[in-house]
Amino acid sequence: MTGKLEGKVGVITGGCSGIGLATARKFVAEGARVVIGDLDNVNGPRIAEELGGSFLRTDVTDQAEVEALFAHAKATFGSVDIAFNNAGISPPDDDSILKTGIEAWNRVQQVNLTSVYLCCKAALPYMLEQGAGSIINTASFVALMGAATSQISYTASKGGVLAMTRELGVQFAGKGIRVNALCPGPVNTPLLQELFATDPERAARRLIHIPMGRFAEPEEVANAVAFLASDEASFITATEFLVDGGLSHAYVTPLESDFE
């Protein structure tokens, strides 16, 4: 029995940790070959070797390096079938608009939004030539709702990813290319752990709003990415794909007493 991604080639940015790493493993388990673009020169080659894929150190804010990543995928494995544009940051100096300086704002926008623009721009010519492809851009549930515990540039960047994804999904739907935005809720990744270790109150304020009562595991989000990348999602494009445990649609969350 073959996997749902058998014979496909997937390019994953931010593939050395968290959601990206879990997705790389899931893609390979489903029959795909993967090319990982990341800044992690230490773990990247090891992960790629473990998965039978390829690694290229890539600064996703650099257009030439992004173009080289997708060219490398094409030259190495013969096609670019999936682009999972997933690299992102959430630094502590991105806070309330009253506290966030322009340097922090620009850095987050470059990594979280401009990089997605560059990756889509680099991937699309290969997919147009093939007449098929799936692009999955990592947005967030914060693109759909507001929060008083603000990370203003992160939130704005993810809103931009969602809007750009919708436009590209509509523009290229007739060319056999699907473009969707993955919108995870809080995920148990090193990025989230680092953020919440320094601010347990902020973690608690978020967790209480998740009906399932826990953060997602990276593997659960990877399952959603693999679905969007596969032909099983052949009529899904230009949409936000929520993997948030019900968070974005919860007015109040259940208490244990509600079930007694």
C-alpha positions in Angstrom: 0.0 0.0 0.0 1.5 3.3 -1.0 1.3 6.6 0.9 -0.8 9.5 0.0 2.2 11.5 -1.1 3.9 8.7 -3.1 6.3 10.1 -5.7 5.9 13.7 -4.7 8.7 16.1 -3.7 8.1 18.5 -0.9 10.1 21.6 0.1 9.8 22.5 3.8 11.2 25.7 5.3 11.8 25.7 9.0 12.1 21.9 8.7 14.6 21.3 11.5 12.3 21.6 14.5 8.6 21.8 15.6 5.9 21.6 13.0 8.4 21.6 10.2 10.3 18.6 11.4 7.2 16.7 12.3 5.9 17.4 8.8 9.1 16.3 7.1 8.8 13.0 8.9 5.2 12.7 8.0 5.8 13.4 4.3 8.5 10.7 4.1 6.2 8.3 5.9 3.6 9.0 3.2 6.1 8.3 0.4 7.4 11.8 -0.4 11.0 13.0 -0.8 11.8 16.1 1.1 14.1 19.1 0.8 14.6 21.0 4.0 15.5 24.7 4.0 16.6 26.0 7.4 19.4 28.0 9.1 20.4 25.0 11.3 23.6 23.8 9.7 24.2 21.4 12.7 20.9 19.4 12.6 19.8 20.0 9.0 22.2 17.6 7.3 21.6 14.9 9.9 17.8 15.2 9.6 18.0 15.1 5.8 20.2 12.0 5.9 17.9 10.3 8.4 14.9 11.0 6.1 16.6 10.2 2.8 16.1 13.7 1.7 18.3 16.8 1.2 19.1 19.9 3.2 20.1 23.4 2.0 21.0 26.1 4.5 18.5 28.8 3.6 17.8 32.3 4.9 14.2 32.6 4.0 14.4 36.4 3.9 17.0 36.3 1.1 15.4 36.0 -2.4 18.5 34.4 -4.0 18.7 31.7 -1.3 15.0 30.9 -1.5 15.3 30.6 -5.3 18.3 28.3 -4.8 16.3 26.1 -2.4 13.6 25.4 -4.9 16.1 25.0 -7.8 17.9 22.5 -5.6 14.7 20.5 -5.1 14.0 20.4 -8.8 17.6 19.5 -9.7 17.9 16.8 -7.0 14.5 15.1 -7.2 13.0 16.3 -10.5 10.0 18.3 -9.4 8.5 20.7 -6.9 5.1 19.2 -6.0 4.6 20.6 -2.5 5.8 23.8 -0.8 5.3 24.0 2.9 6.3 27.6 3.7 6.6 27.3 7.5 9.6 29.3 8.8 8.6 31.8 11.4 9.7 33.6 14.6 8.0 35.0 17.7 10.6 36.9 19.6 10.0 38.4 23.1 10.5 42.0 21.9 7.4 41.6 19.7 4.8 42.6 22.3 2.1 45.2 22.6 2.2 47.9 19.9 3.1 50.3 22.7 6.2 48.3 23.5 7.3 46.9 20.1 9.9 48.9 18.3 10.2 49.2 14.5 13.2 46.9 14.4 11.3 44.1 16.0 8.3 44.8 13.8 10.4 44.7 10.6 12.3 41.5 11.6 9.1 39.6 12.3 7.5 40.8 9.1 10.5 39.8 7.1 10.7 36.2 8.5 7.0 35.5 8.8 5.4 37.3 5.8 8.1 38.3 3.3 9.6 34.8 3.3 6.2 33.3 2.4 6.0 35.8 -0.5 9.5 34.8 -1.6 8.8 31.0 -1.3 5.5 31.2 -3.2 7.2 33.3 -5.9 10.0 30.8 -6.2 7.8 27.6 -6.2 5.0 28.7 -8.6 7.0 28.6 -11.9 7.9 25.0 -11.3 4.3 24.1 -10.4 3.0 26.1 -13.5 5.3 24.1 -15.7 4.0 20.9 -14.2 0.4 21.9 -14.2 0.0 20.9 -10.6 1.2 21.6 -7.1 0.1 22.3 -3.5 1.4 25.3 -1.5 0.7 25.3 2.3 1.6 28.6 4.1 1.7 28.6 7.9 -0.5 31.3 9.2 -2.1 31.1 12.6 -5.4 31.2 14.5 -4.4 34.8 15.4 -5.0 35.7 11.8 -8.7 35.2 12.6 -9.1 36.8 16.0 -7.7 39.3 18.4 -5.8 38.9 21.7 -5.2 41.2 24.6 -1.8 39.4 25.2 -0.6 40.9 22.0 2.4 40.1 19.7 1.5 42.8 17.3 3.9 42.1 14.5 3.4 38.3 14.7 -0.4 38.8 14.5 -0.2 41.2 11.6 2.3 39.0 9.7 0.0 36.0 10.0 -3.0 38.0 8.8 -0.9 39.0 5.8 -0.1 35.3 5.1 -3.7 34.4 5.2 -4.8 37.2 2.9 -2.0 36.5 0.4 -2.8 32.8 0.5 -6.5 33.5 -0.4 -5.4 35.6 -3.3 -2.9 33.1 -4.7 -5.4 30.3 -4.2 -8.0 32.1 -6.3 -5.5 33.3 -8.9 -3.9 29.9 -9.6 -6.9 27.5 -9.0 -7.4 27.1 -12.8 -3.8 26.1 -13.3 -4.0 23.0 -11.1 -2.2 24.7 -8.1 -3.8 24.8 -4.7 -2.8 27.3 -2.1 -4.0 27.0 1.5 -3.2 28.6 4.8 -2.6 26.3 7.8 -3.9 28.0 10.9 -2.7 26.2 14.0 -3.6 27.0 17.5 -0.8 27.0 20.1 1.4 24.0 19.4 3.8 22.2 21.9 7.0 23.3 20.0 10.3 24.7 21.3 9.2 28.2 20.1 6.0 28.0 22.3 7.9 26.4 25.2 10.5 29.1 25.2 7.8 31.9 25.1 5.7 30.5 27.9 8.6 29.5 30.1 9.4 33.1 30.6 5.7 34.0 31.1 3.6 31.2 32.7 0.7 33.6 33.2 0.5 34.2 29.5 0.5 30.4 28.9 -2.3 29.9 31.4 -4.4 32.7 29.8 -4.2 30.9 26.4 -4.7 27.4 27.6 -7.9 28.2 29.4 -9.5 29.2 26.0 -8.8 25.8 24.3 -11.9 23.5 24.6 -9.7 20.4 24.4 -7.7 21.7 27.4 -4.2 21.2 25.9 -1.9 22.5 23.2 -1.6 20.6 19.9 1.3 18.3 19.3 3.5 18.9 16.2 2.5 15.5 14.7 -1.2 16.5 14.8 -0.5 19.6 12.8 1.7 17.6 10.4 -1.2 15.3 9.7 -3.2 18.3 8.5 -0.3 19.5 6.3 0.0 16.1 4.7 -3.7 16.1 4.0 -3.6 19.5 2.3 -0.5 18.4 0.3 -2.2 15.3 -0.9 -4.7 14.6 -3.7 -7.2 13.9 -1.0 -7.6 17.7 -0.7 -8.0 18.1 -4.5 -11.0 20.5 -4.1 -9.6 22.6 -1.2 -7.9 25.9 -2.0 -7.8 29.5 -1.0 -8.9 28.7 2.5 -7.8 28.8 6.1 -7.4 25.3 7.5 -7.8 25.5 11.3 -6.1 23.0 13.6 -6.8 24.7 16.9 -8.7 22.4 19.2 -11.8 24.6 18.8 -10.1 27.6 20.2 -11.1 30.2 17.5 -14.8 29.3 17.9 -15.0 29.0 21.6 -17.0 31.6 23.6 -16.6 29.8 26.8 -14.8 26.5 27.4 -16.2 23.6 29.4 -15.6 23.0 33.1 -15.3 19.5 34.6 -18.6 20.2 36.4 -20.4 20.6 33.1 -20.1 16.9 32.6 -21.2 15.8 36.1 
